Amino acid sequence: MKPVIVVGGGWAGLAATTELAAAGVAVRLLESAPQLGGRARSVTLDTFTVDNGQHLLIGAYRATLRLLQRIGVDEQAALLREPLQLAVQRDDALLQLHAPPLPAPLHLAWALWHATGLTPAERRAALGFCLRLWRQGFHLPHDISVAELLAGQPAGLVRALWEPLCLATLNTPLAQASAQVFLRVLRDAFAQRRHDSDLLHPRTDLDQVLAEPARHYITRHGGQITTRCRVKALVIDTEGYGLVTSDGIQQASHIILATAPWHAVPLLATHPELKALVQQLRTLGSAPITTVYLSYPASITLGRAMLGFSSGLTQWLIDRGIVCAQHGLLAAVISGPGTHMALDQKQLGIQVADEIARQFPDWPPAQQIRVVQEKRATFLCDAGSDERRPPNATPLPGLWLAGDYTDTGYPATLEGAVRSGVQCAHRIIERLR
Ligand SMILES: Cc1cc2nc3c(=O)[nH]c(=O)nc-3n(C[C@H](O)[C@H](O)[C@H](O)COP(=O)(O)OP(=O)(O)OC[C@H]3O[C@@H](n4cnc5c(N)ncnc54)[C@H](O)[C@@H]3O)c2cc1C
């Protein structure tokens, strides 16, 4: 019996392979890189191991949490879970809100009403906006940009609250970002169960959170994983499905292409039946995420897991001492495109370090600064992109697509990737049965 072959060992490919292996299906995962994890992986920078970008999960990531449980990861050991609390430094005040132990969405209403650092008018506007969304069922008749959705909200509130939330979740600027996807995230995070809005910070590097435990689970359940194996072409003919790889040709009963869209296109483009699909994928843009890691003496701390900024380059600062015991190490996150993309890494690192020095004048200078820039971190989640995201099934019955860009309804996130992989696996298991 030919195996199912999964191309790509990011979180989508790992989720699909895990589900298939758990169901006793013969499965093989091929990954071109030396390590698993894809766009959510660990990197070693000089003396410390960090991630290719600081990742944050939320309590609403049900498929991801289920996957971690399936592969035997102890959530408490892997993730630091905190009830929703946000702190954003505004020019003149610190916006702070935290959710009390009330049922959703009362916890959000309470958090906004009691937030400090907002004017009474901003507080009323934020609550009125949430109430309107709630009444509309978080649904729009047609997609618009988040900037249009926020029309009428005070400019300072947009800068301090909505813009940092939109960039953190959709990685797309307000003027372009899809309001429908943003509303879905707000609904899932705030309107169902209180714990959905919890913030979950990886306590260890990302490889230890998913990739390595998944590798063990998959191999223990009879699946095979080959890294450093690039798929160069898909062969689809009367013999069935095959893959030309750097290790030779491999036959498959089904193929799950779990790569980013920009890596899927060259593999799909040689097949005339997939022309419309390829054109659709080519319309999806991409957006960068930049993370600047700065190390200070171990005693330096933000005193909280994360702090946002409503002006300057740095959008969020994460204290890795608090979240993963790397004391004195901070991660400054810049989501989406912007003027920072024109700076070289050294200039960018210095500019971010200067911003931090202005915010914390008592701190000594950063001892080490390292920049990790992912130029194609996510697909661009712009208004109308929902319509252009493909389903898991393709016009060829044995060829499937998984990945954060497929039509999961979520922005490019770990949860979107995992959901797509699990769904693909379930569709194949149904077919095989
Ligand atoms: C810096 C950064 C920060 C982020 N922050 C967050 C966050 O805080 N929260 C959140 O939920 N999400 C975040 N994301 C998004 C999240 O990481 C992605 O949505 C998710 O990892 C995508 O997984 P995937 O499996 O769909 O794709 P990928 O991770 O891209 O996996 C595809 C895999 O396919 C492999 N591949 C490609 N071509 C071939 C080939 N021809 N042959 C074999 N293998 C191939 C690639 O090497 C890769 O490993 C962030 C992303 C980045 C980059």
The ligand as a Gaussian input file, in Angstrom:
#p B3LYP/6-31G(d) Opt

LIG

0 1
 C        8.095000      35.705000      12.929000
 C        6.746000      35.071000      13.015000
 C        5.943000      35.296000      14.118000
 C        4.683000      34.708000      14.196000
 N        3.918000      34.893000      15.303000
 C        2.787000      34.175000      15.471000
 C        2.068000      34.204000      16.692000
 O        2.444000      34.892000      17.638000
 N        0.953000      33.428000      16.810000
 C        0.505000      32.631000      15.791000
 O       -0.484000      31.918000      15.968000
 N        1.164000      32.593000      14.599000
 C        2.290000      33.340000      14.425000
 N        2.981000      33.267000      13.243000
 C        2.400000      32.516000      12.118000
 C        2.713000      31.020000      12.208000
 O        4.065000      30.788000      12.523000
 C        2.394000      30.414000      10.850000
 O        1.065000      30.706000      10.516000
 C        2.565000      28.895000      10.837000
 O        3.805000      28.513000      11.388000
 C        2.467000      28.389000       9.400000
 O        2.601000      26.984000       9.392000
 P        2.420000      26.150000       8.049000
 O        2.665000      24.753000       8.427000
 O        1.144000      26.531000       7.398000
 O        3.571000      26.663000       7.046000
 P        5.156000      26.616000       7.191000
 O        5.536000      26.804000       8.600000
 O        5.692000      27.584000       6.187000
 O        5.563000      25.138000       6.791000
 C        5.834000      24.746000       5.471000
 C        7.031000      23.817000       5.461000
 O        7.188000      23.323000       4.138000
 C        8.577000      23.207000       3.854000
 N        8.714000      23.173000       2.392000
 C        8.491000      24.186000       1.506000
 N        8.707000      23.762000       0.262000
 C        9.083000      22.457000       0.339000
 C        9.428000      21.481000      -0.630000
 N        9.443000      21.749000      -1.931000
 N        9.756000      20.224000      -0.210000
 C        9.728000      19.902000       1.125000
 N        9.411000      20.818000       2.087000
 C        9.078000      22.078000       1.699000
 C        9.152000      24.439000       4.518000
 O       10.540000      24.295000       4.739000
 C        8.350000      24.508000       5.816000
 O        8.967000      23.803000       6.860000
 C        4.223000      33.890000      13.132000
 C        5.035000      33.663000      12.009000
 C        6.293000      34.225000      11.964000
 C        7.173000      33.945000      10.762000

